[in-house]
């Protein structure tokens, strides 16, 4: 039994040894696996960290790509906008016609088929004998010469109308001759020079040359003398300007506008206030609310006809907007959208169509539309504004910036100002008479700039007086001479 136990014990011991060796091998294998796992785990952590960095970098790159795409789109829109600006002219924007350059503006007038020149039943304007006989009644300004002729031919007229550039010298005789000044110029040459400088836009050099040439070199004025005459005339029409202001204040409608000009190299503005009878121009260094506050506008109680400016918003007056400006902007919005936005074109057609119908009714002595018509037109206007909003939905604010601004104007505050002409036939459709009164300053700037604010102010005063004379159909030269003789014309 003992020997059998030893064998059994030995056998168990061998098994334990073998099992221990197997366990050692397994332990060694597991340690190797553990090393691999630890190494793999470290690598995994490194990969995770690297992945986090890559994700962060990817997000940053994606953000940059989006920003670059947005920038590229903005630049493309800006390029398109600048292309559209190149196609702007006086027909589809507020740019003056002088900036059209070589662009050919299409003529929208319908062809009549008539030949050029005088038409059948056209009233002739040729000077006739009875016109000359009417002139001869003006003994002060018309010199009548009778000339006997011996031989007649077919071309011999009854009257010959011409001009004389005679020098008239008046010598005053008195016992106190020593107390008289030696020489001074008369009112006619002063008035002519004021008229040429202000209304004919001639430079002082050209006026001096003209007077010298027409008098065969006998009268040689200095530019300083011209400046003095203009200053004196400006001071002498203060009462006339007050009369113009009173007329503007008493009228139901006053047109306002402004235009740029240069004074001693600085930007200035000519502020214009006018109606069908009067024009008042005023020089200002700005066109702000404060600048307009220095005019008669704060005293005015009637309707102000203007463009899209907001400088009069604080006033309680009724305000109307020039629909010719609006029509130009709508035309531009339609064209610069590539004719895709139909609402601007329809709105322009609506406004102009209403005005044409209104003019026809005015010619038949109607004073207003029926309330049903007014409601119908306003409803149609609102429908087109709503359609326009849908066409602009999601559009680029860079490319369609001006169109979006116009849409917001016509939808919001400007709506009542734009449509006021529908509700009241006395309200003009356009602000054209203010624009016409402003045109002269553009011509003047081409001749020469003003050297001082006083020169600009004097020009505006005298031009106001002359334009008012034209509106009231008063003789300009006679009126200027009356002022120089200390007589009232408008006051």
ZAKOL-465863 format. One record per residue (C-alpha): residue number from 1; x, y, z. Coordinates in nm, 2 decimals, always signed. Each point is the difference from the previous one (the first is absolute). Layout:
SITE     n       c1       c2       c3
SITE   NUM        X        Y        Z
...
***
This chain:
SITE     n       c1       c2       c3
SITE     1    +0.00    +0.00    +0.00
SITE     2    +0.29    +0.23    +0.08
SITE     3    +0.16    -0.05    -0.33
SITE     4    -0.32    +0.06    -0.18
SITE     5    -0.05    +0.33    +0.19
SITE     6    +0.34    +0.12    -0.10
SITE     7    -0.06    -0.06    -0.36
SITE     8    -0.33    +0.17    +0.02
SITE     9    +0.16    +0.29    +0.18
SITE    10    +0.28    +0.02    -0.26
SITE    11    -0.26    -0.01    -0.27
SITE    12    -0.19    +0.28    +0.16
SITE    13    +0.32    +0.20    +0.05
SITE    14    +0.09    -0.04    -0.37
SITE    15    -0.35    +0.12    -0.09
SITE    16    +0.04    +0.30    +0.23
SITE    17    +0.34    +0.08    -0.15
SITE    18    -0.14    -0.03    -0.35
SITE    19    -0.30    +0.21    +0.10
SITE    20    +0.23    +0.26    +0.16
SITE    21    +0.21    +0.01    -0.31
SITE    22    -0.31    +0.05    -0.20
SITE    23    -0.12    +0.27    +0.23
SITE    24    +0.34    +0.17    -0.02
SITE    25    -0.02    -0.01    -0.38
SITE    26    -0.35    +0.13    +0.01
SITE    27    +0.10    +0.27    +0.25
SITE    28    +0.29    +0.10    -0.23
SITE    29    -0.24    +0.00    -0.29
SITE    30    -0.25    +0.21    +0.19
SITE    31    +0.28    +0.24    +0.10
SITE    32    +0.09    +0.03    -0.37
SITE    33    -0.36    +0.05    -0.08
SITE    34    -0.02    +0.26    +0.28
SITE    35    +0.30    +0.18    -0.15
SITE    36    -0.17    -0.01    -0.34
SITE    37    -0.33    +0.13    +0.15
SITE    38    +0.18    +0.28    +0.19
SITE    39    +0.19    +0.09    -0.31
SITE    40    -0.32    -0.01    -0.21
SITE    41    -0.18    +0.20    +0.26
SITE    42    +0.27    +0.27    +0.00
SITE    43    -0.02    +0.00    -0.38
SITE    44    -0.38    +0.02    +0.02
SITE    45    +0.02    +0.29    +0.23
SITE    46    +0.25    +0.17    -0.22
SITE    47    -0.23    -0.07    -0.30
SITE    48    -0.30    +0.13    +0.19
SITE    49    +0.20    +0.32    +0.09
SITE    50    +0.11    +0.03    -0.36
SITE    51    -0.36    -0.06    -0.12
SITE    52    -0.12    +0.27    +0.23
SITE    53    +0.26    +0.24    -0.15
SITE    54    -0.11    -0.11    -0.35
SITE    55    -0.37    +0.06    +0.08
SITE    56    +0.08    +0.34    +0.14
SITE    57    +0.22    +0.08    -0.30
SITE    58    -0.27    -0.13    -0.23
SITE    59    -0.26    +0.22    +0.17
SITE    60    +0.23    +0.30    -0.03
SITE    61    +0.07    -0.07    -0.37
SITE    62    -0.37    -0.05    -0.06
SITE    63    -0.08    +0.33    +0.16
SITE    64    +0.27    +0.17    -0.21
SITE    65    -0.14    -0.17    -0.31
SITE    66    -0.35    +0.13    +0.08
SITE    67    +0.14    +0.35    +0.07
SITE    68    +0.20    -0.01    -0.33
SITE    69    -0.31    -0.12    -0.19
SITE    70    -0.20    +0.29    +0.15
SITE    71    +0.27    +0.25    -0.09
SITE    72    +0.02    -0.14    -0.35
SITE    73    -0.38    +0.03    -0.03
SITE    74    +0.02    +0.36    +0.13
SITE    75    +0.28    +0.08    -0.24
SITE    76    -0.20    -0.15    -0.29
SITE    77    -0.30    +0.20    +0.10
SITE    78    +0.21    +0.32    +0.03
SITE    79    +0.14    -0.07    -0.35
SITE    80    -0.36    -0.04    -0.13
SITE    81    -0.11    +0.32    +0.19
SITE    82    +0.29    +0.20    -0.15
SITE    83    -0.09    -0.14    -0.35
SITE    84    -0.35    +0.12    +0.07
SITE    85    +0.13    +0.34    +0.11
SITE    86    +0.18    +0.03    -0.34
SITE    87    -0.34    -0.03    -0.16
SITE    88    -0.16    +0.27    +0.21
SITE    89    -0.10    +0.32    -0.18
SITE    90    -0.25    +0.28    +0.03
SITE    91    -0.29    -0.23    -0.11
SITE    92    +0.04    -0.26    +0.28
SITE    93    +0.16    +0.18    +0.29
SITE    94    +0.04    +0.35    +0.15
SITE    95    +0.32    +0.06    -0.20
SITE    96    -0.02    +0.32    -0.21
SITE    97    -0.01    -0.02    -0.38
SITE    98    +0.35    +0.16    -0.02
SITE    99    +0.14    -0.33    +0.14
SITE   100    -0.14    -0.21    -0.28
SITE   101    +0.32    +0.04    -0.20
SITE   102    -0.01    -0.20    -0.33
SITE   103    -0.30    -0.21    +0.12
SITE   104    -0.29    +0.02    -0.24
SITE   105    -0.32    +0.05    +0.20
SITE   106    -0.30    -0.15    -0.19
SITE   107    -0.26    +0.24    -0.12
SITE   108    -0.33    -0.12    +0.14
SITE   109    -0.20    +0.25    -0.20
SITE   110    -0.24    -0.15    -0.26
SITE   111    +0.08    +0.09    -0.36
SITE   112    -0.27    +0.21    -0.16
SITE   113    +0.11    -0.04    -0.36
SITE   114    +0.01    +0.38    -0.04
SITE   115    +0.28    +0.16    -0.20
SITE   116    +0.25    +0.23    +0.17
SITE   117    -0.07    +0.37    +0.01
SITE   118    -0.32    +0.21    -0.01
SITE   119    -0.32    -0.20    +0.00
SITE   120    -0.33    +0.07    -0.18
SITE   121    -0.21    +0.26    +0.18
SITE   122    +0.30    +0.08    +0.22
SITE   123    -0.01    +0.36    +0.13
SITE   124    +0.30    +0.18    -0.14
SITE   125    +0.23    +0.20    +0.22
SITE   126    +0.16    +0.20    -0.28
SITE   127    +0.04    +0.37    +0.09
SITE   128    -0.27    +0.20    -0.18
SITE   129    -0.06    +0.37    -0.07
SITE   130    -0.26    +0.03    +0.27
SITE   131    +0.25    -0.14    +0.25
SITE   132    +0.25    +0.27    -0.09
SITE   133    -0.27    +0.27    +0.02
SITE   134    -0.07    -0.12    +0.35
SITE   135    +0.37    +0.03    +0.08
SITE   136    +0.00    +0.36    -0.13
SITE   137    -0.24    +0.10    +0.28
SITE   138    +0.29    -0.05    +0.25
SITE   139    +0.16    +0.34    -0.05
SITE   140    +0.25    -0.05    +0.28
SITE   141    +0.16    -0.32    -0.12
SITE   142    -0.06    +0.00    -0.38
SITE   143    +0.17    +0.25    -0.23
SITE   144    -0.21    +0.08    -0.31
SITE   145    +0.19    +0.10    -0.32
SITE   146    -0.17    +0.09    -0.32
SITE   147    +0.19    -0.05    -0.32
SITE   148    -0.11    +0.09    -0.35
SITE   149    +0.08    -0.25    -0.27
SITE   150    +0.02    +0.08    -0.37
SITE   151    +0.01    -0.34    -0.18
SITE   152    -0.22    -0.29    +0.11
SITE   153    +0.07    -0.37    -0.04
SITE   154    -0.18    -0.31    +0.11
SITE   155    +0.22    -0.05    +0.31
SITE   156    -0.05    +0.35    +0.13
SITE   157    -0.19    -0.01    +0.34
SITE   158    -0.22    +0.26    +0.16
SITE   159    +0.18    -0.03    +0.33
SITE   160    +0.35    -0.11    +0.10
SITE   161    +0.05    -0.11    +0.36
SITE   162    +0.35    +0.03    +0.13
SITE   163    +0.20    +0.07    +0.32
SITE   164    +0.23    +0.30    +0.07
SITE   165    +0.30    -0.01    +0.23
SITE   166    +0.03    +0.38    +0.03
SITE   167    +0.18    +0.15    +0.29
SITE   168    -0.23    +0.25    +0.18
SITE   169    +0.18    +0.27    +0.20
SITE   170    -0.21    +0.23    +0.21
SITE   171    +0.17    +0.32    +0.12
SITE   172    -0.15    +0.17    +0.30
SITE   173    +0.03    +0.37    +0.00
SITE   174    -0.02    +0.20    +0.32
SITE   175    +0.15    +0.31    +0.16
SITE   176    +0.17    -0.22    +0.26
SITE   177    +0.19    -0.21    -0.25
SITE   178    +0.29    -0.05    +0.24
SITE   179    -0.22    -0.19    +0.24
SITE   180    -0.09    -0.27    -0.25
SITE   181    +0.18    -0.33    -0.03
SITE   182    +0.19    -0.03    -0.33
SITE   183    -0.15    -0.31    -0.16
SITE   184    -0.24    -0.29    +0.09
SITE   185    -0.17    -0.27    -0.20
SITE   186    -0.37    +0.01    -0.08
SITE   187    -0.27    -0.25    +0.11
SITE   188    -0.04    -0.16    -0.35
SITE   189    +0.36    -0.13    -0.01
SITE   190    -0.02    -0.11    +0.36
SITE   191    -0.32    -0.18    -0.05
SITE   192    +0.13    -0.17    -0.32
SITE   193    +0.31    -0.12    +0.18
SITE   194    -0.20    -0.13    +0.30
SITE   195    -0.23    -0.19    -0.24
SITE   196    +0.30    -0.15    -0.20
SITE   197    +0.18    -0.11    +0.32
SITE   198    -0.31    -0.15    +0.17
SITE   199    -0.25    -0.12    -0.26
SITE   200    +0.23    -0.06    -0.30
SITE   201    +0.27    -0.16    +0.21
SITE   202    +0.28    +0.19    -0.17
SITE   203    +0.34    +0.03    +0.17
SITE   204    +0.12    +0.34    +0.11
SITE   205    +0.28    -0.02    -0.26
SITE   206    -0.25    -0.06    -0.28
SITE   207    -0.23    +0.28    +0.12
SITE   208    +0.30    +0.24    +0.00
SITE   209    +0.09    -0.12    -0.35
SITE   210    -0.36    +0.04    -0.13
SITE   211    -0.03    +0.35    +0.12
SITE   212    +0.34    +0.09    -0.14
SITE   213    -0.08    -0.15    -0.34
SITE   214    -0.35    +0.14    -0.04
SITE   215    +0.13    +0.35    +0.08
SITE   216    +0.30    -0.03    -0.23
SITE   217    +0.24    +0.00    +0.30
SITE   218    -0.12    +0.33    +0.14
SITE   219    -0.14    -0.15    +0.33
SITE   220    +0.24    -0.23    +0.19
SITE   221    -0.15    -0.12    +0.32
SITE   222    +0.18    -0.17    +0.28
SITE   223    -0.12    -0.32    +0.17
SITE   224    +0.01    +0.19    +0.33
SITE   225    -0.26    +0.24    -0.14
SITE   226    -0.22    -0.29    -0.10
SITE   227    +0.02    -0.15    +0.35
SITE   228    -0.10    +0.33    +0.15
SITE   229    -0.30    +0.04    -0.23
SITE   230    -0.12    -0.35    +0.09
SITE   231    +0.04    +0.06    +0.37
SITE   232    -0.19    +0.33    -0.03
SITE   233    -0.28    -0.15    -0.20
SITE   234    -0.03    -0.29    +0.25
SITE   235    -0.04    +0.25    +0.29
SITE   236    -0.26    +0.20    -0.19
SITE   237    -0.24    -0.30    -0.04
SITE   238    -0.05    -0.08    +0.37
SITE   239    -0.36    +0.12    -0.02
SITE   240    -0.06    -0.20    -0.31
SITE   241    +0.13    -0.32    +0.17
SITE   242    -0.24    +0.07    +0.30
SITE   243    -0.29    +0.02    -0.25
SITE   244    +0.11    -0.33    -0.15
SITE   245    +0.01    -0.16    +0.35
SITE   246    -0.35    +0.13    +0.08
SITE   247    -0.14    -0.14    -0.32
SITE   248    +0.15    -0.34    +0.08
SITE   249    -0.14    +0.00    +0.35
SITE   250    -0.34    +0.09    -0.13
SITE   251    -0.02    -0.28    -0.26
SITE   252    -0.16    -0.34    +0.07
SITE   253    +0.30    -0.20    -0.14
SITE   254    +0.37    +0.07    +0.02
SITE   255    +0.25    -0.20    -0.20
SITE   256    +0.34    -0.06    +0.16
SITE   257    +0.33    -0.14    -0.13
SITE   258    +0.37    +0.04    +0.04
SITE   259    +0.31    -0.01    -0.23
SITE   260    +0.37    -0.01    +0.06
SITE   261    +0.24    +0.28    -0.08
SITE   262    +0.36    +0.09    +0.07
SITE   263    +0.09    +0.31    +0.21
SITE   264    +0.38    +0.06    +0.03
SITE   265    +0.06    -0.37    -0.06
SITE   266    -0.24    -0.12    +0.27
SITE   267    -0.33    -0.18    -0.05
SITE   268    -0.30    +0.23    +0.04
SITE   269    -0.37    -0.04    -0.08
SITE   270    -0.26    +0.21    -0.18
SITE   271    -0.33    -0.04    +0.19
SITE   272    -0.30    +0.06    -0.23
SITE   273    -0.35    +0.10    +0.10
SITE   274    -0.26    +0.08    -0.27
SITE   275    -0.35    -0.01    -0.13
SITE   276    -0.16    +0.09    -0.33
SITE   277    +0.05    +0.37    +0.07
SITE   278    +0.33    +0.04    +0.20
SITE   279    +0.34    -0.15    +0.04
SITE   280    +0.23    +0.04    +0.31
SITE   281    +0.35    -0.13    -0.01
SITE   282    +0.23    +0.01    +0.30
SITE   283    +0.37    -0.10    +0.04
SITE   284    +0.08    -0.23    +0.29
SITE   285    +0.31    -0.20    +0.12
SITE   286    -0.23    -0.30    +0.07
SITE   287    -0.34    -0.14    -0.09
SITE   288    -0.08    -0.12    +0.35
SITE   289    -0.32    +0.07    +0.20
SITE   290    +0.18    +0.29    +0.16
SITE   291    +0.08    +0.15    -0.34
SITE   292    -0.36    -0.02    -0.11
SITE   293    -0.10    +0.15    +0.34
SITE   294    +0.18    +0.31    -0.11
SITE   295    -0.24    +0.04    -0.29
SITE   296    -0.37    +0.08    +0.01
SITE   297    -0.09    -0.36    +0.02
SITE   298    -0.07    +0.00    +0.38
SITE   299    -0.26    +0.28    -0.05
SITE   300    -0.17    -0.18    -0.29
SITE   301    -0.34    -0.17    +0.07
SITE   302    -0.09    -0.15    -0.34
SITE   303    +0.10    -0.32    -0.19
SITE   304    +0.37    -0.06    -0.06
SITE   305    +0.08    -0.17    -0.34
SITE   306    +0.34    -0.17    +0.03
SITE   307    +0.21    -0.30    -0.10
SITE   308    +0.08    -0.28    +0.25
SITE   309    +0.18    +0.21    +0.25
SITE   310    -0.09    -0.04    +0.37
SITE   311    +0.12    +0.34    +0.12
SITE   312    -0.37    +0.13    +0.02
SITE   313    -0.13    -0.30    +0.20
SITE   314    -0.01    +0.21    +0.32
SITE   315    -0.24    +0.25    -0.16
SITE   316    -0.38    -0.05    +0.03
SITE   317    -0.06    +0.11    -0.36
SITE   318    -0.15    -0.23    -0.26
SITE   319    +0.27    -0.14    -0.22
SITE   320    +0.00    -0.13    -0.36
SITE   321    +0.27    -0.19    -0.18
SITE   322    +0.11    +0.04    -0.36
SITE   323    -0.13    -0.30    -0.19
SITE   324    +0.24    +0.06    -0.29
SITE   325    +0.29    -0.09    +0.24
SITE   326    -0.20    -0.30    +0.12
SITE   327    -0.06    -0.12    -0.36
SITE   328    +0.37    +0.03    -0.08
SITE   329    +0.10    -0.21    +0.30
SITE   330    -0.27    -0.26    -0.08
SITE   331    +0.13    -0.02    -0.36
SITE   332    +0.35    -0.05    +0.14
SITE   333    -0.11    -0.27    +0.25
SITE   334    -0.18    -0.19    -0.29
SITE   335    +0.30    +0.02    -0.23
SITE   336    +0.27    -0.08    +0.25
SITE   337    -0.19    -0.31    +0.11
SITE   338    +0.03    -0.13    -0.35
SITE   339    -0.37    +0.07    -0.06
SITE   340    -0.07    -0.28    +0.26
SITE   341    -0.17    +0.22    +0.25
SITE   342    -0.33    +0.10    -0.17
SITE   343    -0.16    +0.20    +0.28
SITE   344    +0.22    +0.31    -0.04
SITE   345    -0.10    +0.02    -0.37
SITE   346    -0.36    -0.05    +0.08
SITE   347    +0.01    +0.27    +0.28
SITE   348    +0.15    +0.25    -0.24
SITE   349    -0.27    -0.07    -0.26
SITE   350    -0.26    +0.03    +0.27
SITE   351    +0.12    +0.34    +0.12
SITE   352    +0.04    +0.15    -0.35
SITE   353    -0.33    -0.15    -0.12
SITE   354    -0.18    +0.16    +0.29
SITE   355    +0.16    +0.33    -0.08
SITE   356    -0.09    -0.01    -0.37
SITE   357    -0.36    -0.07    +0.10
SITE   358    +0.01    +0.27    +0.26
SITE   359    +0.13    +0.26    -0.26
SITE   360    -0.29    -0.10    -0.23
SITE   361    -0.25    +0.06    +0.28
SITE   362    +0.17    +0.33    +0.09
SITE   363    -0.04    +0.12    -0.36
SITE   364    -0.38    -0.07    +0.04
SITE   365    +0.00    +0.21    +0.32
SITE   366    -0.02    -0.29    +0.24
SITE   367    +0.16    +0.07    +0.34
SITE   368    +0.04    -0.35    +0.15
SITE   369    -0.05    -0.37    -0.05
SITE   370    -0.30    -0.17    +0.16
SITE   371    +0.07    -0.16    +0.33
SITE   372    -0.06    -0.35    -0.16
SITE   373    +0.27    +0.08    -0.26
SITE   374    +0.24    +0.12    +0.27
SITE   375    -0.05    -0.32    +0.21
SITE   376    +0.04    -0.21    -0.32
SITE   377    +0.33    +0.16    -0.09
SITE   378    +0.14    -0.03    +0.36
SITE   379    -0.11    -0.36    +0.02
SITE   380    +0.18    -0.08    -0.33
SITE   381    +0.31    +0.19    +0.12
SITE   382    +0.00    -0.22    +0.32
SITE   383    -0.03    -0.32    -0.21
SITE   384    +0.30    +0.09    -0.21
SITE   385    +0.20    +0.09    +0.31
SITE   386    -0.08    -0.34    +0.15
SITE   387    +0.10    -0.17    -0.33
SITE   388    +0.32    +0.19    +0.00
SITE   389    +0.08    -0.11    +0.36
SITE   390    -0.04    -0.37    -0.12
SITE   391    +0.23    +0.07    -0.29
SITE   392    +0.26    +0.14    +0.24
SITE   393    -0.03    -0.27    +0.26
SITE   394    +0.34    -0.15    +0.07
SITE   395    +0.18    +0.22    -0.26
SITE   396    +0.35    +0.12    +0.06
SITE   397    +0.02    +0.32    +0.20
SITE   398    +0.32    +0.10    -0.17
SITE   399    -0.13    -0.04    -0.36
SITE   400    -0.35    +0.13    +0.06
SITE   401    +0.09    +0.25    +0.27
SITE   402    -0.15    +0.30    -0.18
SITE   403    -0.31    -0.19    -0.12
SITE   404    -0.07    -0.13    +0.36
SITE   405    +0.04    +0.36    +0.13
SITE   406    -0.25    +0.13    -0.27
SITE   407    -0.24    -0.29    +0.09
SITE   408    +0.02    +0.09    +0.37
SITE   409    -0.06    +0.37    -0.08
SITE   410    -0.30    -0.06    -0.22
SITE   411    -0.15    -0.25    +0.24
SITE   412    +0.05    +0.22    +0.31
SITE   413    +0.02    +0.37    +0.07
SITE   414    +0.01    +0.11    -0.36
SITE   415    -0.32    -0.17    -0.11
SITE   416    -0.23    +0.29    +0.10
SITE   417    +0.24    +0.26    -0.15
SITE   418    +0.01    -0.19    -0.33
SITE   419    -0.37    -0.05    -0.03
SITE   420    -0.11    +0.35    +0.11
SITE   421    -0.05    +0.10    -0.36
SITE   422    -0.28    -0.26    -0.03
SITE   423    -0.19    +0.15    +0.29
SITE   424    +0.04    +0.37    -0.10
SITE   425    +0.02    +0.12    -0.36
SITE   426    +0.17    +0.33    +0.11
SITE   427    +0.31    -0.20    +0.09
SITE   428    +0.24    -0.03    -0.29
SITE   429    +0.12    -0.34    -0.12
SITE   430    +0.36    +0.13    -0.03
SITE   431    +0.25    +0.24    +0.16
SITE   432    +0.12    +0.11    -0.35
SITE   433    -0.04    +0.38    +0.06
SITE   434    +0.25    -0.02    +0.29
SITE   435    +0.24    -0.20    -0.21
SITE   436    -0.04    +0.25    -0.29
SITE   437    +0.08    +0.29    +0.23
SITE   438    +0.32    -0.19    +0.11
SITE   439    +0.14    -0.07    -0.34
SITE   440    +0.17    +0.34    -0.03
SITE   441    +0.25    -0.06    +0.28
SITE   442    +0.14    -0.30    -0.19
SITE   443    +0.07    +0.22    -0.31
SITE   444    +0.14    +0.27    +0.23
SITE   445    +0.24    -0.26    +0.15
SITE   446    +0.13    -0.08    -0.34
SITE   447    +0.08    +0.37    -0.07
SITE   448    +0.18    +0.04    +0.34
SITE   449    -0.02    -0.06    +0.37
SITE   450    -0.10    +0.25    +0.26
SITE   451    +0.30    +0.15    +0.19
SITE   452    -0.20    +0.10    +0.31
SITE   453    -0.32    -0.07    +0.18
SITE   454    -0.11    +0.36    -0.07
SITE   455    +0.04    -0.06    -0.37
SITE   456    -0.21    -0.31    +0.01
SITE   457    -0.26    +0.17    +0.22
SITE   458    -0.02    +0.30    -0.24
SITE   459    -0.04    -0.23    -0.30
SITE   460    -0.28    -0.19    +0.17
SITE   461    -0.19    +0.32    +0.09
SITE   462    +0.03    +0.15    -0.35
SITE   463    -0.09    -0.33    -0.17
SITE   464    -0.31    -0.03    +0.23
SITE   465    -0.11    +0.35    -0.12
SITE   466    +0.05    -0.08    -0.37
SITE   467    -0.16    -0.34    +0.01
SITE   468    -0.30    +0.15    +0.18
SITE   469    -0.02    +0.27    -0.27
SITE   470    -0.01    -0.28    -0.27
SITE   471    -0.28    -0.19    +0.19
SITE   472    -0.20    +0.32    +0.02
SITE   473    +0.07    +0.09    -0.36
SITE   474    +0.15    +0.34    +0.09
SITE   475    +0.26    +0.16    -0.23
SITE   476    +0.34    -0.08    +0.15
SITE   477    +0.21    +0.28    -0.13
SITE   478    -0.26    +0.27    +0.08
SITE   479    -0.04    -0.15    +0.35
SITE   480    +0.37    +0.00    +0.07
SITE   481    +0.02    +0.37    -0.11
SITE   482    -0.30    +0.08    +0.23
SITE   483    +0.19    -0.15    +0.29
SITE   484    +0.31    +0.21    -0.09
SITE   485    -0.22    +0.31    +0.00
SITE   486    -0.12    -0.09    +0.36
SITE   487    -0.35    -0.10    -0.12
SITE   488    -0.19    -0.31    +0.12
SITE   489    -0.08    -0.28    -0.24
SITE   490    -0.15    -0.29    +0.21
SITE   491    -0.02    +0.16    +0.34
***
